[in-house]
């Protein structure tokens, strides 16, 4: 990743302050882990968009949201009761992460796969924060809003430049992989069906 310029670093710090204030305000009504999971859904795909100039800045935001989600769940809410399936998944992810030790670049592999481990553990804590069916509906609504925000921005880009649909043999919006767009759309459909029938 290229180094951050002082201007970008200052903008990133200001955005973090605004984000933290918004998180504190929203936390009175909505569980903060659900808000952070929705923020991850918005930034995750945009951090892979090669046509966005601030792609690398969004990578830092994605990493920060992941670490914050893990630390909030572990230290503040103490969500360690994740059940047998959750522990089995965490053991699998740990073995997957430690597999980087046998690569040609073990430290880089641990750095990359360690972030995946943090995300998986954070996701388990988000799931553990859901206590009943009302929590499940509310959490799904929050995640739905985050994912819908991402897909609305993608739709706006397609409407502004419809040639992106025909530029290559695959959909290419902001340089995001078409499979990633499909995954986001599939998750949104699944959440929509859950909210409609729940």
CORRAWO-V805087 format. One record per backbone hydrogen bond with DSSP energy under -0.5 kcal/mol. NH is the residue of the N-H (numbers start at 1). CO is the residue of the C=O. Records with the same first field share a line. If there is no record, write none. Layout:
# CORRAWO-V805087
NH=CO ; CO
This chain:
# CORRAWO-V805087
9=5
10=6
11=7
12=8
13=9
14=10
15=11
16=12
17=13
18=14
19=15
20=16
21=17
22=18
23=19
24=20
25=21
26=22
27=23
28=25
29=26
30=26
34=31
35=31
36=32
37=33
38=34
39=35
40=36
41=37
42=38
43=39
44=40
45=41
46=42
47=43
48=45
49=46
50=48 ; 175
51=174
52=49
53=51
55=52
58=54
59=55
60=56
61=57
62=58
63=59
64=60
65=61
66=62
67=63
68=64
69=65
70=66
71=67
72=68
73=69
74=70
75=71
76=71 ; 72
77=72
79=73
80=78
82=80
86=82
87=83
88=84
89=85
90=86
91=87
92=88
93=89
94=90
95=91
96=92
97=93
98=94
99=95
100=97
101=98
102=99
103=100
109=105
110=106
111=107
112=108
113=109
114=110
115=111
116=112
117=113
118=114
119=115
120=116
121=117
122=118
123=119
124=120
125=121
126=122
127=123
128=124
129=125
130=127
131=129
136=132
137=133
138=134
139=135
140=136
141=137
142=138
143=139
144=140
145=141
146=142
147=143
148=144
149=145
150=146
151=147
152=148
153=149
154=150
155=151
156=152
157=153
158=154
159=155
160=156
161=157
162=159
164=161
165=162
166=163
167=163
172=164
173=176
174=172
176=173
181=177
182=178
183=179
184=180
185=181
186=182
187=183
188=184
189=185
190=186
191=187
192=188
193=189
194=190
195=191
196=192
197=193
198=194
